[in-house]
Amino acid sequence: VGQAVPKGHPMYDELHERDMKNMYMYWKKRISGLKKEAFDQ
């Protein structure tokens, strides 16, 4: 199940930051040497 929030949504920044953190936590377990900066935008 996928969900999307448009950039104009009032909570976009908060939700985007949470999603990027969750993606980083998931992928760092599978890719050694993964840098958090790869998920900063």
PyRosetta script that sets phi, psi and omega in degrees:
from pyrosetta import init, pose_from_sequence

init()
pose = pose_from_sequence("VGQAVPKGHPMYDELHERDMKNMYMYWKKRISGLKKEAFDQ")
pose.set_psi(1, 128.2)
pose.set_omega(1, 178.9)
pose.set_phi(2, -112.5)
pose.set_psi(2, 151.4)
pose.set_omega(2, 177.4)
pose.set_phi(3, -134.7)
pose.set_psi(3, 152.5)
pose.set_omega(3, 178.6)
pose.set_phi(4, -139.9)
pose.set_psi(4, 147.3)
pose.set_omega(4, 175.5)
pose.set_phi(5, -127.8)
pose.set_psi(5, 125.2)
pose.set_omega(5, 178.9)
pose.set_phi(6, -64.6)
pose.set_psi(6, 152.7)
pose.set_omega(6, -178.7)
pose.set_phi(7, -58.9)
pose.set_psi(7, -23.7)
pose.set_omega(7, 179.9)
pose.set_phi(8, -80.9)
pose.set_psi(8, -5.0)
pose.set_omega(8, -179.0)
pose.set_phi(9, -65.9)
pose.set_psi(9, 138.8)
pose.set_omega(9, -178.2)
pose.set_phi(10, -58.0)
pose.set_psi(10, -27.7)
pose.set_omega(10, -177.9)
pose.set_phi(11, -104.6)
pose.set_psi(11, 14.0)
pose.set_omega(11, -175.7)
pose.set_phi(12, -54.0)
pose.set_psi(12, -51.5)
pose.set_omega(12, -176.1)
pose.set_phi(13, -58.6)
pose.set_psi(13, -45.4)
pose.set_omega(13, -179.3)
pose.set_phi(14, -63.8)
pose.set_psi(14, -45.4)
pose.set_omega(14, -178.7)
pose.set_phi(15, -68.3)
pose.set_psi(15, -39.4)
pose.set_omega(15, 179.5)
pose.set_phi(16, -64.5)
pose.set_psi(16, -44.3)
pose.set_omega(16, 178.7)
pose.set_phi(17, -61.1)
pose.set_psi(17, -43.0)
pose.set_omega(17, 178.2)
pose.set_phi(18, -62.0)
pose.set_psi(18, -44.4)
pose.set_omega(18, -179.5)
pose.set_phi(19, -64.0)
pose.set_psi(19, -42.0)
pose.set_omega(19, 179.8)
pose.set_phi(20, -64.8)
pose.set_psi(20, -38.9)
pose.set_omega(20, 177.3)
pose.set_phi(21, -62.9)
pose.set_psi(21, -45.0)
pose.set_omega(21, 179.9)
pose.set_phi(22, -64.0)
pose.set_psi(22, -39.9)
pose.set_omega(22, 178.2)
pose.set_phi(23, -64.7)
pose.set_psi(23, -41.9)
pose.set_omega(23, 178.2)
pose.set_phi(24, -61.3)
pose.set_psi(24, -45.8)
pose.set_omega(24, -179.5)
pose.set_phi(25, -61.0)
pose.set_psi(25, -38.3)
pose.set_omega(25, 179.1)
pose.set_phi(26, -66.7)
pose.set_psi(26, -51.4)
pose.set_omega(26, -172.9)
pose.set_phi(27, -75.0)
pose.set_psi(27, -27.5)
pose.set_omega(27, -179.0)
pose.set_phi(28, -67.0)
pose.set_psi(28, -21.8)
pose.set_omega(28, 176.1)
pose.set_phi(29, -73.6)
pose.set_psi(29, -21.3)
pose.set_omega(29, -174.4)
pose.set_phi(30, -108.3)
pose.set_psi(30, -20.1)
pose.set_omega(30, -177.8)
pose.set_phi(31, -123.7)
pose.set_psi(31, 109.7)
pose.set_omega(31, -179.9)
pose.set_phi(32, -70.2)
pose.set_psi(32, 141.1)
pose.set_omega(32, 178.2)
pose.set_phi(33, 80.5)
pose.set_psi(33, 8.9)
pose.set_omega(33, 179.5)
pose.set_phi(34, -66.2)
pose.set_psi(34, 132.3)
pose.set_omega(34, -179.2)
pose.set_phi(35, -99.2)
pose.set_psi(35, 140.1)
pose.set_omega(35, 178.8)
pose.set_phi(36, -61.4)
pose.set_psi(36, -29.5)
pose.set_omega(36, -179.1)
pose.set_phi(37, -59.5)
pose.set_psi(37, -22.9)
pose.set_omega(37, 178.6)
pose.set_phi(38, -65.3)
pose.set_psi(38, -17.8)
pose.set_omega(38, -178.2)
pose.set_phi(39, -108.8)
pose.set_psi(39, 0.8)
pose.set_omega(39, 177.7)
pose.set_phi(40, -85.8)
pose.set_psi(40, 132.4)
pose.set_omega(40, 177.1)
pose.set_phi(41, -142.8)
pose.dump_pdb("model.pdb")
